[in-house]
Amino acid sequence: MKTTDPIADYLTRIRNALKANKTFVDIPFSRMKWELSRILLEAYYIRDFVHIDEPPQGTLRVYLKYSNGEPAIRGLKRISRPGLRQHVNSRSIPRVNNGLGTPILTTSKGLMTGNQAKRAGVGGEILAEIW
């Protein structure tokens, strides 16, 4: 099945796997999803991720993280979507869940968290919020 919004599909697969208490989730591979997984790993929301090279495009296996039976990710929300893009400059990057969450932006310097984008002084499109 071809999806029109692969980022929303990525977030939904993770959300559903967390609700089902799965240890990992398999997602069709793309560079954008690889970078999203890298950010989630750096922010300690997931345990690990690997690229499984199998035809036609490969699979991204994301290992989910739990603490005392509770998922590390409490919520995922897609902000900018194909029908309504949300762009911000470096001074108006929103705080997520009073600073306890992380906005993920795509910028001219690549995919970044909100804090990284503020430090770099760049704005961009807000892809998602994670808390």
N, C-alpha and C positions, 0 to 999 in steps of 0.2 A: 504494500500500500504506500503510495506516494503522499507525503504530508506537505501541506503548504507552509507550515511554520515549524521547522525542525527544532528550534529552541524551546517552544512550548511543549513539543513532544518529548524532548529530553527532560524537562522539568516534571512533566506529568508522569513519566516512567519512574523517576526517582521518588516522587511523592507516593505513587501507588506501591512501589516496592517497600518503602518505609512503613506504610500502613499494614502491609502483609508481613512485616518483620523479616524480610529477606536479608541474606548476608551480602548479596551482590545483585546487580541488575545489568543486563546486556542491552546495549543501545547501538543502532547503526552508526558507524564511524564517520566523522568529518573533522576537519581541523578546528572548526569553531567549537564543537563539543569537547574536543581534546583540550582546548584552552580553557573552556568553562570548568572542566574537571580539574585542571591544574590550579585554577583559582580556588576551587572548593577544597582541594587538598592543602594548599597553603594557608587557608583560613581555618583548617582543622574541622571541616564539616564532613569529610569522608576519610576513610582509612587509606585507600589507594585506588589506582586505576591502571589498566593495561590495554594495549591495542592487540587484539587477536586478528591476525592477518588471514582472512578467509574470503573467498569470492562472494559477491562481486565487489563490495567496498570495504569489508572488514567489520569487526565488531569492537566496540569500546565497552570493556567490563569495568563497572564502577563498584568498588567494595564499600558498603555503607558502614557508618560508624554509630555505635550505640554506647550509652553509659548507664549502667544499672537498669538495663532494659528499655531505656528511653532513647529515641533517636537524637543524634546531635543536631539534625535539621528539624526545627520546629515548624517552619513554614517556607514556602517558595511561591513567588508571585511574578508572573510575566508582566512587565511594565510596557515597554515599547513593542508593538506588534505590527505586522505588515500593513494593516489598515490605518494605524494611528501611531506614527513615530513620535517618541518623546526625547527631545534633545535638550541638554543643559550645558551651561558654561561651567568653568571650574569653581566659581563662587556660589553657584546655586545647586550644587550636588546635594541631594536630600540625605538626611539622616534616617536610617531604618530602625524602627523599634527603639527609639531614644538612644541610638548609638550602639545597641546590642546586636544589630543586624549588619548586613553588608550589601550595598548596592553594587551591581556589576555593570560596567560601562564598556562600550566599544569606542575606542578613541583613534586618533590618527597614529598613535604609538602602540596600538594593539589593545587587547582585552585587559582591563584593569579593575581593581576594586575602587570604590569611591575615595578611600584615603590615598591610594596610590595616584589617582588622577589629580586630586587636590595638590599633593606634593609636587607632581610634575607640572602643574599649572595648565592642564588641558581639560576640556570638556568633551562631551560626546553624546552618544545615544545610550540611554539607560535600558539595558536588556532585561534585567531581573533584579529582584530583591530577595535576599535569603536571611532568615533569622532562626 
